[in-house]
């Protein structure tokens, strides 16, 4: 697309955002209910959130880069970038957040049948169905492929038994995309990527309380859950092929690592020293030095993020590079919050006070400790870099 | 502008890599001249080859006979220089001095640029006064004398100073030592009366001078840029030099990392290749990550500088500091992972450690630049 067309698109986008994104939706996200997740049981926090979601949905801007027939706006990568930039410029919140958008959608776009895309992608784009992800199990964390949840083949359906853990927001989700073993003899080629309703009989969830006090994750139990193999013509209940769900999972893990890596920039890659100085008034010289060292690493990582995204666009990035981005980005974020706690002093220890918006500094600090565990631990990332990039033996 | 090399830059990178790996190799240059106790510390023949490759005048404007390229391109050459530890006056002459000369009048350019472009002359820069880089403080004095100036004072860490036909000297023409204004840059010719070199060999086998100016008489036309307005030229020179030395540091880091990773795939202990041990794999993978990031921010800084961005100054310091950290890690991990042979002169890894040490100090170490980033950020 010529630059002039892109300039026109930018002007139109700016105008559209001005008309449709209410001022309240340009404020930073402060609380969990500032995020709209959609789904059967969703409710809006206020009119502004509703108006912004509906305007974006009608324009295809909940998933701007998806094709129009699946609920998106069919934007080119260059146009999508313009939209992101214009939204960032006014601080617009995402109109809809969901694992359907981030995880299942990309998997369906890559592996799904036309029938699956028509149904599930449209439901996601319109915020009708909220999905959760069933991957990890109590005995299968880093070694995910050892998972045991089993779907017994009963002809036209499976009977699923087992347990998942770290299922994000399972207690609020409508449907689950879930890794289920369908062949006990075949480790890698014995897993099916199933899709089913969380309201199915035998599905139950139990929130896990974290050190941060919040419970974004659940344990999820399947007790003789009947999963039909098909939801209608060309809408199988699994993505890809039966027992070849590991290919889908691997594709998605790569995608998730890119997402968690914070390669999209934003707060996670910015310098913090100046803000800490404003907050603390005076910085201990040694803390100031640590902040300066952090800022250098953060600003350098931001450049790496930019380079990584530029290279991805033209296929220049090493396929294992997201692992490096994830490793460094998450370690950096943990360090960032350690320093913010140190600069915050005793005020940052407060767990419930109004001044800390309910203990945000401490809770966020604790939350970051999961960054280098979820979506593949730092140690697993280093294994992958060793093996696939450095080609070290036996890794 | 995407943050990777375009097709032309990629071609330059390939030809620079091939040239440096052959002509500028450790065996053919660094070890060759070091083992002969060469007083220059580099080969003039290679410098002329640099000219034939178009490297010497790459930053010089096309109107002045150069190639009119930018700091991204200079960084490409410097990365290969770093990777091969190629001793050359490229950074001092073709980046620092050439950047200063951009700000000179036609006389100054006409006098000095053709020799640089032809690879016949070597230039250096005299900024530091003392063992640490503190360009905010310039005490070396140039007092008005007749139609020109009389230069007095001392300069340190003038790389390849004794071999240089001309030295760009930052001196004070008015105000007190720490004033921003009142600095003037001079192109001081090698044969200036009253200039004496104490030339010493450094840990990396390069040569550097402690220079004493004892009432050196200079013509008015030795001035580069404006009298008392040299700080701007000095800053431009420092930005280019910092981004350039960061690029060389990236090359040092990548060179050290590559030979170390190769070694992990060769050396056997306990019946297997040491690269099979996870303790070493994780350290190597961490090192890889740091070096990639250092490279990204160096290219970013060079692009900002070439684009005339006001963020370039800050990003040059970020790049210099980040590269110092990453390259420092690369050489230290490199020697440790090589084990005993890493301590021997026969293996190259120690040479990387030495070059890294010298490069760390050149134009400000990581502590200087971290502090500078904090100050520029407002804390």
Contacts between the chains, C-beta under 8 A, distances in Angstrom:
chain1	res1	chain2	res2	distance
A	271	B	373	8.0
A	271	B	377	6.0
A	273	B	374	5.6
A	273	B	377	5.4
A	273	B	379	4.6
A	274	B	377	4.6
A	274	B	378	4.5
A	274	B	379	5.1
A	276	B	379	7.1
A	277	B	378	6.8
A	277	B	379	3.6
A	283	B	379	6.4
A	288	B	374	6.3
A	288	B	379	6.4
A	289	B	370	6.9
A	289	B	371	7.8
A	291	B	374	7.0
A	291	B	379	7.1
A	292	B	370	4.1
A	292	B	371	6.4
A	292	B	373	5.8
A	292	B	374	4.1
A	293	B	370	5.7
A	295	B	318	7.9
A	295	B	373	5.9
A	295	B	374	7.2
A	295	B	377	6.6
A	296	B	318	5.4
A	296	B	321	4.7
A	296	B	322	5.4
A	296	B	325	7.5
A	296	B	366	8.0
A	296	B	369	7.7
A	296	B	370	5.8
A	296	B	373	6.0
A	297	B	293	7.8
A	297	B	322	7.0
A	297	B	325	7.9
A	299	B	297	7.0
A	299	B	315	7.4
A	299	B	318	4.8
A	299	B	373	7.7
A	300	B	293	5.0
A	300	B	294	6.6
A	300	B	296	7.0
A	300	B	297	3.9
A	300	B	318	6.0
A	300	B	319	7.4
A	300	B	322	4.1
A	301	B	293	5.8
A	303	B	3	6.9
A	303	B	293	7.5
A	303	B	296	4.6
A	303	B	297	4.1
A	303	B	299	7.7
A	303	B	300	3.9
A	303	B	315	7.9
A	304	B	292	6.5
A	304	B	293	4.4
A	304	B	296	4.0
A	304	B	297	7.0
A	306	B	3	5.0
A	306	B	296	7.5
A	306	B	300	7.0
A	307	B	3	3.9
A	307	B	4	6.3
A	307	B	296	4.2
A	307	B	299	7.1
A	307	B	300	7.5
A	308	B	296	7.8
A	310	B	2	4.1
A	310	B	3	4.8
A	310	B	4	5.9
A	311	B	2	8.0
A	311	B	3	7.9
A	311	B	4	5.7
A	313	B	2	7.7
A	314	B	2	7.5
A	314	B	4	7.9
A	316	B	4	6.1
A	324	B	285	8.0
A	324	B	288	7.1
A	324	B	289	4.9
A	324	B	292	6.6
A	327	B	285	7.8
A	327	B	289	6.2
A	328	B	289	5.1
A	328	B	293	6.6
A	379	B	282	7.0
A	381	B	285	7.8
A	382	B	281	6.9
A	382	B	282	4.3
A	382	B	285	4.1
A	382	B	286	6.6
A	383	B	278	7.5
A	383	B	281	7.0
A	383	B	282	7.8
A	383	B	285	7.7
A	385	B	285	3.7
A	385	B	288	5.9
A	385	B	289	6.9
A	386	B	281	3.8
A	386	B	282	7.1
A	386	B	284	6.4
A	386	B	285	4.8
A	389	B	285	7.6
A	389	B	288	6.3
A	390	B	261	5.4
A	390	B	281	7.7
A	390	B	284	5.7
A	390	B	285	6.5
A	390	B	288	6.0
A	391	B	265	7.8
A	392	B	261	7.2
A	392	B	264	6.1
A	392	B	265	6.8
A	392	B	275	4.2
A	392	B	276	7.3
A	392	B	280	8.0
A	392	B	281	5.2
A	392	B	284	6.6
A	393	B	265	6.2
A	393	B	272	7.9
A	393	B	273	4.9
A	393	B	275	5.1
A	393	B	276	5.1
A	394	B	272	7.3
A	394	B	273	7.5
A	394	B	275	7.7
A	394	B	276	3.9
A	395	B	275	7.8
A	395	B	276	7.4
A	395	B	278	7.7
A	395	B	281	5.3
